[in-house]
Amino acid sequence: MSVSTNTQFKLPIRAPFWAQILAGLVLGVLLGWLARSQDVSWLVTTLEKVGGTFIGLLKLAVAPLVFFAILVSITNLRKVNNAARLASRTLLWFMVTSLIAVAIGLVIGLVTNPGAGTGLTPADGAAPEKTGSWIDFLTGIVPTDVITPFTELNVLQIVFMAAVAGIAALQLGEKAQPILTLSESVLELLQKALWWVIRLAPLGTVGLIGNAIATYGWDLIGKYATFTADIYVGCLIVLFGVYPALLATVGKVGPVQFFKGAWPAIQLAFVSRSSVGTMPLTQKVTERLGVPKEYASFAVPFGATTKMDGCAAIYPAIAAIFVAQIFDIPLGVGDYLLIAFVSVVGSAATAGLTGATVMLTLTLSTLGLPMEGVGLLLAIDPILDMIRTATNVAGQALVPVIVSAREGLLDREAYDSVHASPVDETPADEPQRVPATA
């Protein structure tokens, strides 16, 4: 006699992306604290290598990703009605949100006096190896050759070349179609590769957070307590105050749904500290929020290289006040207006990469403040850059949603029904996992 049975073997439940990131944060803090308190050198090295490898993988595709994303995004506008209007509205809201963010940064800096009582002196500062000025910014846009911007990762020049190529392709029309088809294929390939890297974010989180704690500890944060608190408070006000208010009043959409949909990209930005590295995920969550794909493929890459409310608005505003107070240099109303101007016009100088040193030096040079002030902030920068980049990416997803809603293009049914993290879903081109039976 034989007995036939069907046994169903279920795959283990995979934790959602946000839970994986949270677990990585907790584990990273614990390992970093252990490495620092017990002076475990091999653990510090391991954490540094893990975090560095993750960031290296993200940066590996940055240059070609930016070039092809900008080129394709510009040409995709031909598929959208009122493309010029959409582009101008996008740029307008980039500027409006940047002005709001820099105003918040200035108010916080003036109220809290972040440079007072730190114990730091001008002697503690050191001039950076590279500085930014308006001459460098304007003359540095145009590359001298087509290779150097890619080898030196000069994102601003890459954006310039991509924009020129995209506009030229639009002018050529059908003659440029083979190049556009190839560009779209290369872009999809790069995004697929970066998607695999994004899935490693929980592991990268352990290394990055653990290394930050092991290297800097809590003593450094204590010395820069007011400045650190100012940056985080300013970014959180923009994230959870300004953005929800704009969504509700201008876009007429629910803020909760926005954060529910955009949260995976915001989390990854916090960990990776790279707007460009997060760009494929930012674009995907933006599309899932109901923004048309053709418009999202323009607005998100454009924003990932120019839209920096955290790095280019809040941070340089507070940092300029901090440096001025350390060097005992008074700032007037005209100086604060210059900070706002630099924040709006010079955002592209940050280029969506880890850190905002170029933007800070551009601001300080415009105000005539000592470049040595940059050296005072470099040590604490990785800790600040996490919340700055999260704010950047949230803004890069926010503006397309607002513009789409105001122009009647937003799929409100998709927006209201967004629920799951796109990182948790099986991509359409991969086979679905089904339970095995015997």
GUPABA-427360 format. One record per residue (C-alpha): residue number from 0; residue in one letter; x, y, z. Coordinates in steps of 0.02 Angstrom, whole numbers. Each point is the difference from the previous one (the first is absolute). Example, Ala and Ser with C-alpha at 12.3 -4.5 7.8 and 13.67 -1.06 7.14 Angstrom:
<0,A,<615,-225,390>>
<1,S,<69,172,-33>>
***
This chain:
<0,M,<0,0,0>>
<1,S,<65,172,-41>>
<2,V,<-50,165,75>>
<3,S,<4,157,-105>>
<4,T,<20,165,89>>
<5,N,<25,176,-58>>
<6,T,<115,101,110>>
<7,Q,<15,186,-27>>
<8,F,<166,79,41>>
<9,K,<-13,186,28>>
<10,L,<144,119,-19>>
<11,P,<50,93,156>>
<12,I,<-81,170,17>>
<13,R,<117,138,-55>>
<14,A,<5,153,112>>
<15,P,<-57,160,-86>>
<16,F,<136,118,-61>>
<17,W,<-29,129,136>>
<18,A,<19,-135,133>>
<19,Q,<162,-61,-80>>
<20,I,<69,177,1>>
<21,L,<-53,26,180>>
<22,A,<82,-163,51>>
<23,G,<158,55,-90>>
<24,L,<-2,166,93>>
<25,V,<-18,-83,170>>
<26,L,<132,-131,-37>>
<27,G,<118,132,-69>>
<28,V,<-16,107,156>>
<29,L,<31,-150,113>>
<30,L,<152,-60,-99>>
<31,G,<69,177,-12>>
<32,W,<-19,25,186>>
<33,L,<82,-169,34>>
<34,A,<145,38,-118>>
<35,R,<32,169,80>>
<36,S,<-25,-44,182>>
<37,Q,<100,-162,-8>>
<38,D,<127,67,-127>>
<39,V,<-31,-144,-121>>
<40,S,<105,56,-148>>
<41,W,<-48,-142,-116>>
<42,L,<-184,39,25>>
<43,V,<29,183,-42>>
<44,T,<90,-52,-159>>
<45,T,<-137,-121,-47>>
<46,L,<-138,129,25>>
<47,E,<98,126,-102>>
<48,K,<26,-124,-142>>
<49,V,<-183,-54,-3>>
<50,G,<-64,179,-2>>
<51,G,<133,57,-124>>
<52,T,<-37,-143,-118>>
<53,F,<-186,41,1>>
<54,I,<31,184,-39>>
<55,G,<128,-50,-132>>
<56,L,<-128,-110,-86>>
<57,L,<-125,143,0>>
<58,K,<128,121,-73>>
<59,L,<61,-124,-129>>
<60,A,<-145,36,-117>>
<61,V,<-26,183,46>>
<62,A,<85,80,-152>>
<63,P,<-86,-103,-137>>
<64,L,<-163,-4,98>>
<65,V,<-8,190,10>>
<66,F,<45,21,-183>>
<67,F,<-127,-122,-70>>
<68,A,<-135,46,127>>
<69,I,<9,185,-45>>
<70,L,<11,-35,-188>>
<71,V,<-148,-119,2>>
<72,S,<-101,109,117>>
<73,I,<16,151,-115>>
<74,T,<-51,-100,-153>>
<75,N,<-144,-80,95>>
<76,L,<-79,172,19>>
<77,R,<-51,-10,-183>>
<78,K,<-125,-134,54>>
<79,V,<-83,117,125>>
<80,N,<-127,134,-41>>
<81,N,<51,175,55>>
<82,A,<179,-59,30>>
<83,A,<69,178,11>>
<84,R,<-133,45,128>>
<85,L,<39,-154,105>>
<86,A,<187,35,-5>>
<87,S,<-24,182,51>>
<88,R,<-120,-47,140>>
<89,T,<123,-130,63>>
<90,L,<141,127,4>>
<91,L,<-114,127,84>>
<92,W,<-45,-118,141>>
<93,F,<181,-52,20>>
<94,M,<38,183,31>>
<95,V,<-149,31,114>>
<96,T,<37,-148,114>>
<97,S,<185,47,5>>
<98,L,<-43,177,54>>
<99,I,<-113,-66,138>>
<100,A,<136,-120,58>>
<101,V,<137,131,3>>
<102,A,<-114,120,95>>
<103,I,<-30,-133,132>>
<104,G,<188,-31,12>>
<105,L,<36,185,24>>
<106,V,<-133,19,135>>
<107,I,<64,-151,95>>
<108,G,<180,60,-12>>
<109,L,<-43,176,59>>
<110,V,<-104,-63,146>>
<111,T,<120,-134,64>>
<112,N,<173,77,-35>>
<113,P,<80,-167,-45>>
<114,G,<179,68,8>>
<115,A,<-15,66,177>>
<116,G,<69,-100,146>>
<117,T,<80,-137,-104>>
<118,G,<177,31,61>>
<119,L,<57,0,-182>>
<120,T,<116,136,-64>>
<121,P,<59,53,-173>>
<122,A,<160,-98,34>>
<123,D,<-103,-161,0>>
<124,G,<-48,27,-182>>
<125,A,<94,-45,-158>>
<126,A,<-26,54,-178>>
<127,P,<-68,-139,-113>>
<128,E,<102,-67,-144>>
<129,K,<-137,47,-123>>
<130,T,<-110,154,11>>
<131,G,<-145,66,-100>>
<132,S,<-24,174,-69>>
<133,W,<-117,78,-127>>
<134,I,<141,5,-128>>
<135,D,<35,-184,28>>
<136,F,<-185,-38,-4>>
<137,L,<-35,93,-163>>
<138,T,<159,-48,-93>>
<139,G,<-7,-177,67>>
<140,I,<-166,-38,-83>>
<141,V,<77,-21,-173>>
<142,P,<123,-146,-10>>
<143,T,<163,9,-96>>
<144,D,<-22,-177,-64>>
<145,V,<-129,-139,8>>
<146,I,<103,-124,103>>
<147,T,<60,98,152>>
<148,P,<-174,36,73>>
<149,F,<-31,-188,9>>
<150,T,<170,-47,70>>
<151,E,<-1,141,129>>
<152,L,<-187,-18,34>>
<153,N,<-40,182,-37>>
<154,V,<-189,-19,3>>
<155,L,<-35,181,-46>>
<156,Q,<96,-19,-164>>
<157,I,<-82,-168,-32>>
<158,V,<-171,81,21>>
<159,F,<51,137,-123>>
<160,M,<55,-126,-133>>
<161,A,<-156,-105,25>>
<162,A,<-113,153,-16>>
<163,V,<87,53,-161>>
<164,A,<-15,-177,-69>>
<165,G,<-183,-12,49>>
<166,I,<-46,167,-80>>
<167,A,<97,-47,-157>>
<168,A,<-93,-165,-8>>
<169,L,<-165,92,9>>
<170,Q,<53,112,-143>>
<171,L,<54,-148,-108>>
<172,G,<-165,-90,24>>
<173,E,<-12,-172,-81>>
<174,K,<184,1,-51>>
<175,A,<48,-11,185>>
<176,Q,<-118,-145,39>>
<177,P,<135,-137,-7>>
<178,I,<105,97,127>>
<179,L,<-152,27,111>>
<180,T,<-45,-184,-6>>
<181,L,<178,-47,49>>
<182,S,<1,131,139>>
<183,E,<-164,-65,72>>
<184,S,<69,-178,0>>
<185,V,<162,53,84>>
<186,L,<-99,99,130>>
<187,E,<-109,-151,40>>
<188,L,<156,-108,16>>
<189,L,<80,125,121>>
<190,Q,<-159,14,102>>
<191,K,<-14,-189,12>>
<192,A,<179,-13,63>>
<193,L,<-30,140,126>>
<194,W,<-160,-87,55>>
<195,W,<105,-149,54>>
<196,V,<113,117,97>>
<197,I,<-151,82,82>>
<198,R,<-53,-169,66>>
<199,L,<166,-5,94>>
<200,A,<-45,159,93>>
<201,P,<-36,-86,168>>
<202,L,<175,-75,-1>>
<203,G,<74,166,-55>>
<204,T,<-93,84,143>>
<205,V,<89,-109,127>>
<206,G,<169,51,-68>>
<207,L,<-36,185,-25>>
<208,I,<-85,33,167>>
<209,G,<119,-115,95>>
<210,N,<153,85,-74>>
<211,A,<-69,173,39>>
<212,I,<-28,-47,183>>
<213,A,<168,-90,14>>
<214,T,<95,143,-80>>
<215,Y,<-83,152,75>>
<216,G,<-90,-64,153>>
<217,W,<-115,115,96>>
<218,D,<134,123,57>>
<219,L,<5,85,-169>>
<220,I,<-189,18,-5>>
<221,G,<7,78,174>>
<222,K,<123,134,-56>>
<223,Y,<-110,41,-149>>
<224,A,<-162,-31,95>>
<225,T,<-90,161,-46>>
<226,F,<56,-4,-180>>
<227,T,<-47,-183,-21>>
<228,A,<-170,29,81>>
<229,D,<-30,151,-111>>
<230,I,<30,-99,-160>>
<231,Y,<-110,-145,55>>
<232,V,<-138,113,65>>
<233,G,<3,105,-158>>
<234,C,<-8,-152,-113>>
<235,L,<-138,-80,104>>
<236,I,<-103,160,-6>>
<237,V,<13,1,-190>>
<238,L,<-32,-188,-12>>
<239,F,<-148,-13,117>>
<240,G,<-62,180,5>>
<241,V,<27,90,-164>>
<242,Y,<-20,-148,-118>>
<243,P,<-164,-63,76>>
<244,A,<-68,178,0>>
<245,L,<42,21,-185>>
<246,L,<-76,-169,-43>>
<247,A,<-162,40,91>>
<248,T,<-21,182,-53>>
<249,V,<82,9,-171>>
<250,G,<-13,-177,-66>>
<251,K,<-165,-40,88>>
<252,V,<62,-176,41>>
<253,G,<26,-95,162>>
<254,P,<173,18,79>>
<255,V,<-12,-171,85>>
<256,Q,<-16,-88,-167>>
<257,F,<150,94,-67>>
<258,F,<114,-56,142>>
<259,K,<-70,-175,-9>>
<260,G,<52,-9,-183>>
<261,A,<162,99,8>>
<262,W,<67,-71,163>>
<263,P,<111,-137,-78>>
<264,A,<95,131,-100>>
<265,I,<14,116,150>>
<266,Q,<71,-142,105>>
<267,L,<128,-48,-132>>
<268,A,<52,182,-19>>
<269,F,<27,14,188>>
<270,V,<116,-150,-2>>
<271,S,<90,22,-167>>
<272,R,<19,190,7>>
<273,S,<-15,5,-189>>
<274,S,<-145,77,-95>>
<275,V,<64,-68,-165>>
<276,G,<25,-174,72>>
<277,T,<-179,3,63>>
<278,M,<-68,68,-165>>
<279,P,<-66,-165,-73>>
<280,L,<-99,-33,158>>
<281,T,<-59,182,10>>
<282,Q,<-66,-10,-177>>
<283,K,<-88,-164,34>>
<284,V,<-89,62,157>>
<285,T,<-47,160,-90>>
<286,E,<-82,-98,-140>>
<287,R,<-89,-110,128>>
<288,L,<-71,158,77>>
<289,G,<-92,32,-162>>
<290,V,<121,115,-91>>
<291,P,<2,-39,-188>>
<292,K,<156,-99,-47>>
<293,E,<49,119,-141>>
<294,Y,<-3,149,117>>
<295,A,<80,-92,147>>
<296,S,<144,-56,-112>>
<297,F,<38,184,-28>>
<298,A,<-37,78,169>>
<299,V,<89,-127,112>>
<300,P,<169,-6,-91>>
<301,F,<-7,189,-16>>
<302,G,<-36,15,185>>
<303,A,<132,-127,51>>
<304,T,<135,115,-70>>
<305,T,<-73,171,42>>
<306,K,<-133,-14,137>>
<307,M,<87,4,170>>
<308,D,<-105,75,140>>
<309,G,<109,-83,132>>
<310,C,<175,19,-72>>
<311,A,<-21,162,-96>>
<312,A,<-126,98,105>>
<313,I,<-13,-46,185>>
<314,Y,<180,-55,23>>
<315,P,<96,147,-79>>
<316,A,<-115,126,86>>
<317,I,<34,-68,174>>
<318,A,<182,-40,-40>>
<319,A,<34,178,-59>>
<320,I,<-69,70,163>>
<321,F,<103,-128,97>>
<322,V,<162,45,-89>>
<323,A,<-33,187,15>>
<324,Q,<-24,-17,188>>
<325,I,<159,-104,23>>
<326,F,<102,130,-95>>
<327,D,<-95,145,82>>
<328,I,<-59,73,-166>>
<329,P,<-169,88,5>>
<330,L,<-127,-37,-137>>
<331,G,<-130,124,-61>>
<332,V,<-164,-9,-92>>
<333,G,<90,7,-166>>
<334,D,<104,-152,48>>
<335,Y,<-155,-100,42>>
<336,L,<-77,46,-168>>
<337,L,<161,-59,-84>>
<338,I,<-15,-166,90>>
<339,A,<-176,-20,-69>>
<340,F,<60,45,-175>>
<341,V,<144,-124,5>>
<342,S,<-116,-136,64>>
<343,V,<-120,18,-145>>
<344,V,<123,31,-142>>
<345,G,<146,-106,59>>
<346,S,<-92,-160,43>>
<347,A,<72,-89,-151>>
<348,A,<173,16,76>>
<349,T,<-42,-136,126>>
<350,A,<-25,-121,-144>>
<351,G,<-98,-130,99>>
<352,L,<156,-81,74>>
<353,T,<46,-38,179>>
<354,G,<43,158,92>>
<355,A,<-33,186,-29>>
<356,T,<175,73,15>>
<357,V,<-6,84,-171>>
<358,M,<-163,87,42>>
<359,L,<67,57,168>>
<360,T,<160,71,-76>>
<361,L,<-103,87,-133>>
<362,T,<-106,81,135>>
<363,L,<148,50,108>>
<364,S,<96,73,-147>>
<365,T,<-153,101,-52>>
<366,L,<-16,72,175>>
<367,G,<187,27,17>>
<368,L,<13,-118,149>>
<369,P,<163,-95,34>>
<370,M,<16,-167,-90>>
<371,E,<77,-70,159>>
<372,G,<-177,-10,66>>
<373,V,<-28,-151,-112>>
<374,G,<131,-96,99>>
<375,L,<-101,26,158>>
<376,L,<-146,-94,-75>>
<377,L,<81,-142,-97>>
<378,A,<13,-117,150>>
<379,I,<-186,10,41>>
<380,D,<-55,1,-182>>
<381,P,<-41,-186,-22>>
<382,I,<-122,5,145>>
<383,L,<-85,155,-68>>
<384,D,<-2,-61,-179>>
<385,M,<-121,-141,38>>
<386,I,<-147,112,46>>
<387,R,<48,127,-134>>
<388,T,<-7,-130,-138>>
<389,A,<-164,-72,64>>
<390,T,<-73,175,-11>>
<391,N,<71,22,-176>>
<392,V,<-80,-160,-63>>
<393,A,<-168,34,81>>
<394,G,<-4,167,-90>>
<395,Q,<49,-82,-164>>
<396,A,<-154,-112,13>>
<397,L,<-112,138,70>>
<398,V,<12,126,-142>>
<399,P,<-54,-122,-140>>
<400,V,<-150,-50,107>>
<401,I,<-51,182,29>>
<402,V,<25,51,-182>>
<403,S,<-94,-154,-63>>
<404,A,<-143,33,120>>
<405,R,<-14,184,-49>>
<406,E,<6,-42,-186>>
<407,G,<-131,-137,14>>
<408,L,<123,-137,-48>>
<409,L,<10,-92,167>>
<410,D,<-82,-170,8>>
<411,R,<-91,31,163>>
<412,E,<-64,-178,12>>
<413,A,<179,-65,-5>>
<414,Y,<53,135,124>>
<415,D,<-137,-42,125>>
<416,S,<28,-187,-13>>
<417,V,<191,-5,14>>
<418,H,<48,-121,136>>
<419,A,<148,-117,-20>>
<420,S,<182,44,-15>>
<421,P,<59,-23,-180>>
<422,V,<159,-79,66>>
<423,D,<-103,-142,72>>
<424,E,<-81,-41,-165>>
<425,T,<63,-124,-129>>
<426,P,<49,94,-159>>
<427,A,<-108,-40,-149>>
<428,D,<144,-76,-97>>
<429,E,<43,-126,136>>
<430,P,<-93,-164,24>>
<431,Q,<-127,-3,139>>
<432,R,<40,-112,146>>
<433,V,<-130,-133,29>>
<434,P,<-12,-128,140>>
<435,A,<74,-169,-41>>
<436,T,<-109,-154,14>>
<437,A,<40,-185,16>>
***
